[in-house]
Amino acid sequence: MEIQNSKNPELAKLYFMGFSTKEKRESGLQVYILKLKKHYDMLNALCKEAVKFKVLMKIRISFIISLLQLDMEKIL
């Protein structure tokens, strides 16, 4: 099943009891839940990397500012 498609016909079928048997609905939901978990894990890892990147950028900016201040002290 496609996770990112909000108009997912496969997921809609799971909600309508007449389209599939109970076993098919259960297995389909289990597969869909696994895909959602994988998608969540990927997004969670991406968020963690973004936080690391943000911290790294703050360190770099602080370093650049320190260098600029040293240069200014030499000029004055």
N, C-alpha and C positions, 0 to 999 in steps of 0.2 A: 504494500500500500504506500502511496505517496504521502509523506508527512506534511510537506509545506503547502500543499494545495488545500485551500479552505473549502472548496467545492468538490470534495472527494466522493465520487459515486460509490467506491468500494466501502468506505466507512459508513456512508448513508445506508447501504444494504444491511449492515449489521444492526441498525436500529429498527429496520422493518422485519419483523419476525417471519413473515411469509416467504422471504426470498431465499433463506437458507436454513439448514438444519441446525439444531442446537450445537452439535459437535463442530460444524463448520464455523459457526459464530464464535464459539469459545476459542478454537484454534486461530481464527482470524484475529480475534482480540489479543491473544497472547503474542502473536507475531507483531501486531501493531504496537503493543506495549513495549516489546523489545526494541523496536525501531525508535520509539519515542525516547526510551532510556539512552540509546546510543546517540541520538540527536541531542539530548540534554547533556550527556557527557562531553560531546564535542563543543557545545556552546559554553559549558562550564570551563573547559580547558582554555577556550578562547578568551573568556573573561579573565582568567588567572594570568594569561600571557599579557593581556592589555594592562593589568595592574602592574606587572613587572616592567612593562615598557614605560608606563607612566612614571614609576619610581626612577628608572634609568634616565629618562629625559630630565627629571628634576635634578638628578645628580650632575648630568652634563651641563645643564643651564647654570647650576651653582658654580661648577668648575669654570665655565666661560666667563661668568661674572667676576670670579676671583682673578682670572687672568687679566681681564679688562681693568680691574682695580689696580693690579700691580703695574700695568702699563701706564695708567694715569698717574700713579705715584712717581714713576720714572720721569714723566713729562713735566710734572710740577716740581 
